[in-house]
Amino acid sequence: MGSNGLSSTEKKVAFSLASVFGLRMMGLFMIMPVFALYGQHLEGFSPLWVGIAIGAYGLTQAVLQIPMGILSDKYGRKPIILGGLVLFAIGSVIAANAETIYGVVFGRAVQGMGAIAAAVLALAADLTRDEQRTKVMAIIGMCIGLSFALSLLMGPIVAQHLGLTGLFWLTAVFAIVGMLLIQFLVPNPITQAPKGDTLATPAKLKRMFLEPQLFRLNAGIFILHLVLTAVFVALPLDLVDAGLVKEKHWMLYFPAFVGAFILMVPLIIIGVKRKNTKAMFQIALVIMIVSLLAMAAFASNLWVLSFAVVLFFTGFNYLEASLPSLIAKFCPVGEKGSAMGVYSTSQFLGAFCGGMLGGGAFQLVGAVGVFIVAVILMSIWLFLTLGMQNPVLLKSYTLEAEVKDKAQARDMATQLSQLMGVVEAIVVLDEKVAYLKVDEHFDLREARAVLGSAQ
């Protein structure tokens, strides 16, 4: 099996798990651009409950995603993932049959209970070699981004032809397709990858939350998804008022998202070339603030609103793509799983709070109030970035270690730390693995010689 590229098994794992992830995310996101417009027939409909319905999945997802990851370590990845997809399907059916907005909220909360993100990533790690794992995770990450773009396209189209009920039935079908992919396409893992990279450790969560650089990023993803959810309580109604009929909203959202994705690429390239990710990060925040101010000031002008949507997604895409890699760069070596656990929980809580805040603000002060609140929150995040460090461009390695006791583990860690290019090293006896952060001067063969692992 060649080491320069993905094997056929790894390709199958990458694309099947990415598809499962993508289908589930589409099922969660398709409601976002359409619910305020197509849910008005539901008993109890109000802007506040629209927001709660859109964000309800975030609360249960935030509460359960770390426990579900831990359970997958105990009972196996596939059973937990399949159980999560069953819950997602049940929640979709509940929402599809709901005649009141409260029933939809309950269905969305059940959807969120199928919190399989950590288990899917852990399964991907179990089934891939260390040197190829980053590529597989990147494929899954790209699929998540694509699923969001497709949800902005498909949500309005599906709602137009099948209504809200049909949309929820389609999400149930997505869950069933996901179950079939897991059961018949994804191999059963023989071994488990080291936990530090993929799964949260409860004892480390408090430290991950309080670490200053990670705290800025966790607060950021909380605000980013809060703002996203809140905006989609108000924006669809504003677009209708500005003259864009609801059946044509996809003709704005999808091209805007794709265009914004292209526009964000220069931000990434400039940030990497100039080694100034912080400045590009702050520019992306300013772009989002400008877009929200434009939405607030020109709510009745469709052309300005359209341009504001492009700007909004340009900033959003850059921040959404940058934050996970920044978490990996700032977290202590061997603790990426715990750091990402806190990060993901913050993200889902943001979605829930965004629905609550967006719906409440819209009910009290209208769409302009929602956008102004969003501007204030994004400005707070911009202020938090003033103390953000520019990340050093480092690579991470997880290597097998032939280690028998604590003394040998300490000795190996000391030797690794003295190698050229090694910035941080830890050897974990229980997992028989070494976690390394290294720069461009690192020689992998030297590290493997210290660890006694295969060449």
Secondary structure, 3 states (H helix, E strand, C coil): CCCCCCCHHHHHHHHHHHHHHHHHHHHHHCCCCCHHHHCCCCECCCHHHHHHHHHHHHHHHHHHHHHHHHHHHHHCHHHHHHHHHHHHHHHHHHHHCCCEHHHHHHHHHHHHHCCCHHHHHHHHHHCCCHHHHHHHHHHHHHHHHHHHHHHHHHHHHHHHHHHHHHHHHHHHHHHHHHHHHHHHCCCCCCCCCCHHHCCCCHHHHHHHHHCHHHHHHHHHHHHHHHHHHHHHHHHHHHHHHCCCCHHHCHHHHHHHHHHHHHHHHHHHHHHHHCCCHHHHHHHHHHHHHHHHHHHHHCCCCHHHHHHHHHHHHHHHHHHHHHHHHHHHHHCCCCCHHHHHHHHHHHHHHHHHHHHHHHHHHHHHHHHHHHHHHHHHHHHHHHHHHHHCCCCCCCEEEEEECCCCCHHHHHHHHHHHHCCCCEEEEEEECCCCEEEEEECCCCCHHHHHHHHCCCC
